[in-house]
Amino acid sequence: MSFSQLGLSAPLLRAIAEKNYVDPTPIQAAAIPVILSGGDVRASAQTGSGKTAAYVLPLLQGLTLRRREPGRWVRALILVPTRELAAQVGEAVRRYGRFLPEPIKTLVVYGGVSINPQMMALGGGADVLVATPGRLLDLIEHNALSLQAVSVLVLDEADRLLALGFAEEWGRITRCLPLERQSLFFSATFSPAVTALADALLRDPHIIELAPVLKEEPRIEERAIEVDEPRRTQLLRYLTEENGWTRVLVFVATKYGTEHVADKLRRAGLDATALHGELSQGARTQALVDFKAGRIRLLIATDLAARGLDIEELPVVVNYDLPRSAVDYVHRIGRTGRAGAHGVAVSFVSAETHAHFQLIEKRNVRGILREQIEGFEPVEIEPPVPLVLGGGGIKGKRKSKKDKLREAAGLARPVNLETKSVIPAGLVVKEPEPKEFFPWAQRVMVGRRMR
Ligand code: AMP
């Protein structure tokens, strides 16, 4: 399937060619013809799947075919969870629409910046408005726009929107929208709440369900490194230098944490910058521009700041602090290995977060080998947890308790077989509880010192 077979017009094909896209991604091949035919779409699509072009291209084509009315009308509304994603989608709309015979007026609005310029810009309406819901509602309250002429509504990253309180906002936005419209719904995950929202706003949708990108293209190498919490910054520095990582996106739980880690890295001579929601929009944009241009080596970000970022060929993502949920984990590591590029996602696992990481693995049905790096072996104390030796776990082939004890005793200095790093002495060897035994886990060793 090629782009020219999807029914897109010549100016759009030219913009695609200029981006050097060879073939449509699966979501593009599935969604573009349906959207062009005017149908509603409910698509499960992750960041990195090419979903933005999947809805922007046909949306633009539809707009060129429909008549533009004078006034403060918005013709297409794209709702996104964060400012970064808003800016990114706005940029995509401009880029894909640049060869269209009639210019497409695209506006991007989000909170955290002055509302006045946005109100002024909306004076003559907009062909495409990309908005975060909170600021959209502010603008509606200020009478700055009318949504009555919206012919296409897009919800991008609907699960993220809901996580940020969209359910209540949607109730107010939907009252301003016409019933007669095309609605396109994109979400990485479909919890009951997401499905209910989709059901509420879509009419007889075409459902597109593609296998998650991560499973389709396992091009992200996931690593879990055991380290004591106070030594994480040193380890991060060591890994960056040792592996020659040129650009690293590091996730830290708090705003203070991002500043603190960035500061320590800078003092150690590395180019690091913090990115969090309390920075001014200008500072955030600048940090991203610098990171994309390679002027910053490590971008230390909170989840909110990093959500939806599209940084092409980002080689490494580090979970300095683990994400809160398994879904967040998938989102975070999806920042690397994008559009087919190879990526590495490293998670730091400490005695405190060990159980939480196991839960993330279990929820995402994956098992990640625990590694230790020589010189950074954890020494922090926690109650003993099970040790599973060998890559086993296939039913009927599990080693007996005695076998495992014998095996562990036989290894004078047990070694992580993959990294060749040494497991510290004093590990507890214990039969795993059945509930903690994951058949899919390729676990060479998991262990902790005794109290
Ligand atoms: P998205 O999932 O929309 O965030 O897109 C992820 C990345 O894939 C972006 O950097 C796009 O520029 C890129 N992309 C989108 N469509 C294609 C395509 N057909 N071929 C190659 N790259 C693409």
Residues whose N, C-alpha, C, O or C-beta is under 5 A from the ligand:
A	BS01	AMP	Y21 V22 D23 P24 T25 Q46 T47 G48 S49 G50 K51 T52 A53 D310 E312 A339
